[in-house]
Amino acid sequence: MVTESSVEALAPTTTPLLTIDDLVVEYPRPRGEPVRAVAEVSFDIRPAEILGLVGESGSGKSTVGMVVAGFLRACSGRLVIDGSTTEDWTSATTSGRGGVQMIFQDSSTALDLRFTVAACVGEALAGGGRIRRRHLDEAQTYLERVGLDPELGRRKPRELSGGQKQRVAIARALAAHPRLLVCDESVSALDVSVRAKILNLLIKIRREEGIAILFISHDLAVVSQLVDRVVVMRRGRVVETGDVDDVISSPTHPYTQALLAAVPRLEHGLSDAAQPTPPALGRSGLPPEEVLP
Ligand SMILES: Nc1ncnc2c1ncn2[C@@H]1O[C@H](COP(=O)(O)OP(=O)(O)OP(=O)(O)O)[C@@H](O)[C@H]1O
């Protein structure tokens, strides 16, 4: 378990957990030129850091997340994760990349709806092998870790609420012992109070388990509550990167300024008394406390 002081010791001079250099991704088309979705994207993620990836729809965020998680091949570029370099993109597989787990907006896509909740988590513990009694028993501890009653393990995913399903998806991801969690619009479909609870859970996971998180969202207001640093993408390219406090208080790129202007509750800064106070993140490198409502 990573303690607060050890997380502090990891930031920010430590070797990055993940480095992406000059990533280029194209989607082939049956006819005509391929679609270039991502061009020359570079950034890194430090151990136990929460990095936000923001931008409007179609800016390439999910594409980057899918490459990081190993579900999609890049055309060129370099990805170093935990010291091992990927340049041969033909090695990307549908089973994803070791050490990285991805959680989507619709958790149903990651859960086998025929299974019980315990079996969905147990499947990850079984590592592709047969799900045994001990995996189902151990699954209960993972359900508890994400704040679910282990009794829910007997249900099928369709018998759960959206927030509960998202917790199961997180439990399943944790069961695979990732170093990095890619969350792609993972809270976007949830109502405000459930969303806050899931954000708090991600904060707890980072604090207690030292897992880094790449948090993909079009919603700067949500991102500002959670992340240490932010990468802003537009039309497949990175336009701005920085500590979230700096980017929100003094955005340098006109596109970031426009994105911020489109978020009324951030317009007058994070200290707006009408809004929940976001955690003091970024500069200190300290893990945040659970301050969300
Ligand atoms: N399978 C695909 N085939 C062809 N083009 C694609 C495919 N998937 C995405 N694209 C294109 O790649 C670009 C980036 O898409 P991507 O989904 O990565 O953006 P995004 O920022 O995650 O958007 P959103 O927030 O709407 O999910 C877009 O122009 C999109 O139309």
The ligand as an SDF file (V2000), in Angstrom:
LIG
                    3D

 31 33  0  0  0  0  0  0  0  0999 V2000
  -13.3320    3.6580  -35.7780 N   0  0  0  0  0  0  0  0  0  0  0  0
  -13.1200    4.8330  -36.3430 C   0  0  0  0  0  0  0  0  0  0  0  0
  -13.0280    4.9620  -37.6820 N   0  0  0  0  0  0  0  0  0  0  0  0
  -12.7930    6.1430  -38.2800 C   0  0  0  0  0  0  0  0  0  0  0  0
  -12.6360    7.3110  -37.5950 N   0  0  0  0  0  0  0  0  0  0  0  0
  -12.7240    7.2380  -36.2680 C   0  0  0  0  0  0  0  0  0  0  0  0
  -12.9720    6.0290  -35.5620 C   0  0  0  0  0  0  0  0  0  0  0  0
  -13.0000    6.2950  -34.2250 N   0  0  0  0  0  0  0  0  0  0  0  0
  -12.7860    7.6130  -34.1080 C   0  0  0  0  0  0  0  0  0  0  0  0
  -12.6220    8.1920  -35.3170 N   0  0  0  0  0  0  0  0  0  0  0  0
  -12.3350    9.6040  -35.5800 C   0  0  0  0  0  0  0  0  0  0  0  0
  -11.1470    9.9400  -34.8870 O   0  0  0  0  0  0  0  0  0  0  0  0
  -11.2430   11.2380  -34.3380 C   0  0  0  0  0  0  0  0  0  0  0  0
  -10.9910   11.1680  -32.8210 C   0  0  0  0  0  0  0  0  0  0  0  0
  -12.0220   10.3840  -32.2060 O   0  0  0  0  0  0  0  0  0  0  0  0
  -12.0280   10.0690  -30.6550 P   0  0  0  0  0  0  0  0  0  0  0  0
  -13.1710    9.1540  -30.3870 O   0  0  0  0  0  0  0  0  0  0  0  0
  -10.6780    9.6220  -30.2460 O   0  0  0  0  0  0  0  0  0  0  0  0
  -12.3140   11.5040  -30.0440 O   0  0  0  0  0  0  0  0  0  0  0  0
  -12.7790   11.9020  -28.5850 P   0  0  0  0  0  0  0  0  0  0  0  0
  -12.0780   13.1640  -28.2400 O   0  0  0  0  0  0  0  0  0  0  0  0
  -12.5960   10.7560  -27.6570 O   0  0  0  0  0  0  0  0  0  0  0  0
  -14.3240   12.1790  -28.8050 O   0  0  0  0  0  0  0  0  0  0  0  0
  -15.5620   11.9080  -27.8020 P   0  0  0  0  0  0  0  0  0  0  0  0
  -15.3650   12.8150  -26.6280 O   0  0  0  0  0  0  0  0  0  0  0  0
  -16.7540   12.2750  -28.6350 O   0  0  0  0  0  0  0  0  0  0  0  0
  -15.5200   10.4390  -27.4460 O   0  0  0  0  0  0  0  0  0  0  0  0
  -12.6220   11.7610  -34.6940 C   0  0  0  0  0  0  0  0  0  0  0  0
  -12.4900   12.5590  -35.8320 O   0  0  0  0  0  0  0  0  0  0  0  0
  -13.4060   10.5220  -35.0050 C   0  0  0  0  0  0  0  0  0  0  0  0
  -14.4280   10.7720  -35.9520 O   0  0  0  0  0  0  0  0  0  0  0  0
  1  2  1  0
  2  3  1  0
  2  7  2  0
  3  4  2  0
  4  5  1  0
  5  6  2  0
  6  7  1  0
  6 10  1  0
  7  8  1  0
  8  9  2  0
  9 10  1  0
 10 11  1  0
 11 12  1  0
 11 30  1  0
 12 13  1  0
 13 14  1  0
 13 28  1  0
 14 15  1  0
 15 16  1  0
 16 17  2  0
 16 18  1  0
 16 19  1  0
 19 20  1  0
 20 21  2  0
 20 22  1  0
 20 23  1  0
 23 24  1  0
 24 25  2  0
 24 26  1  0
 24 27  1  0
 28 29  1  0
 28 30  1  0
 30 31  1  0
M  END
$$$$
